[in-house]
Amino acid sequence: HLFKDLVVDHEDDLRADIVSIQKKEGLESFLDKDERLCIIKVYAPFCKACKAFGRSFLKLALEEGDGLNSLRQVQREGRARF
């Protein structure tokens, strides 16, 4: 029970659930998971604009996506998936 008490479920401490997709099959699985809007960011590590957009993407994911606790359990279901 001690460990369970350490799990953070407070709204301000939730993390964004952002899925990393590497292959076509992963994309198909991501899109087929449920009916919510899917927001997909295409990223190139050498691209300065991509890096700059990353902060905005993370903010949007925190506001509109699923919120995860410290055990990566969904504590708040968002309107969109990232």
PADO-218812 format. One record per residue (C-alpha): x, y, z; residue in three letters; residue number from 0. Coordinates in steps of 0.25 Angstrom, whole numbers. Example, Ala and Ser with C-alpha at 12.3 -4.5 7.8 and 13.67 -1.06 7.14 Angstrom:
# PADO-218812
KEGU     xx     yy     zz  code  pos
KEGU     49    -18     31   ALA    0
KEGU     55     -4     29   SER    1
//
This chain:
# PADO-218812
KEGU     xx     yy     zz  code  pos
KEGU      0      0      0   HIS    0
KEGU     12      9      2   LEU    1
KEGU     16     10    -12   PHE    2
KEGU      1     12    -17   LYS    3
KEGU      1     24     -8   ASP    4
KEGU     13     30    -16   LEU    5
KEGU      5     29    -29   VAL    6
KEGU      2     43    -34   VAL    7
KEGU    -12     45    -39   ASP    8
KEGU    -13     60    -37   HIS    9
KEGU    -18     67    -50   GLU   10
KEGU     -6     77    -50   ASP   11
KEGU      4     65    -49   ASP   12
KEGU     -2     57    -61   LEU   13
KEGU      7     54    -73   ARG   14
KEGU      3     54    -88   ALA   15
KEGU      1     41    -94   ASP   16
KEGU      8     42   -107   ILE   17
KEGU     10     30   -116   VAL   18
KEGU     23     28   -124   SER   19
KEGU     20     21   -137   ILE   20
KEGU     31     15   -145   GLN   21
KEGU     24      6   -156   LYS   22
KEGU     12      6   -164   LYS   23
KEGU      6     -5   -156   GLU   24
KEGU      7      4   -143   GLY   25
KEGU      0     15   -151   LEU   26
KEGU    -11      6   -154   GLU   27
KEGU    -13      1   -140   SER   28
KEGU    -12     15   -135   PHE   29
KEGU    -23     20   -144   LEU   30
KEGU    -32      8   -142   ASP   31
KEGU    -31      8   -126   LYS   32
KEGU    -44     17   -124   ASP   33
KEGU    -52     28   -131   GLU   34
KEGU    -45     40   -125   ARG   35
KEGU    -38     50   -133   LEU   36
KEGU    -24     46   -136   CYS   37
KEGU    -13     57   -136   ILE   38
KEGU      0     52   -143   ILE   39
KEGU     13     60   -143   LYS   40
KEGU     23     57   -154   VAL   41
KEGU     37     60   -149   TYR   42
KEGU     51     61   -154   ALA   43
KEGU     62     62   -143   PRO   44
KEGU     70     72   -152   PHE   45
KEGU     58     81   -154   CYS   46
KEGU     59     94   -146   LYS   47
KEGU     44     97   -149   ALA   48
KEGU     40     82   -144   CYS   49
KEGU     48     85   -131   LYS   50
KEGU     41     98   -129   ALA   51
KEGU     27     92   -132   PHE   52
KEGU     30     81   -122   GLY   53
KEGU     27     90   -110   ARG   54
KEGU     13     94   -116   SER   55
KEGU     10     80   -119   PHE   56
KEGU     13     75   -105   LEU   57
KEGU      4     87    -99   LYS   58
KEGU     -7     82   -108   LEU   59
KEGU     -5     68   -104   ALA   60
KEGU     -6     72    -89   LEU   61
KEGU    -18     80    -91   GLU   62
KEGU    -26     71   -101   GLU   63
KEGU    -20     57   -100   GLY   64
KEGU    -20     46    -89   ASP   65
KEGU    -14     49    -76   GLY   66
KEGU     -5     38    -70   LEU   67
KEGU     -1     37    -55   ASN   68
KEGU     13     33    -51   SER   69
KEGU     10     18    -54   LEU   70
KEGU      5     22    -68   ARG   71
KEGU     -9     19    -65   GLN   72
KEGU    -20     28    -72   VAL   73
KEGU    -25     37    -61   GLN   74
KEGU    -33     46    -71   ARG   75
KEGU    -38     43    -85   GLU   76
KEGU    -35     54    -94   GLY   77
KEGU    -43     58   -107   ARG   78
KEGU    -32     54   -116   ALA   79
KEGU    -21     44   -117   ARG   80
KEGU     -6     48   -119   PHE   81
//
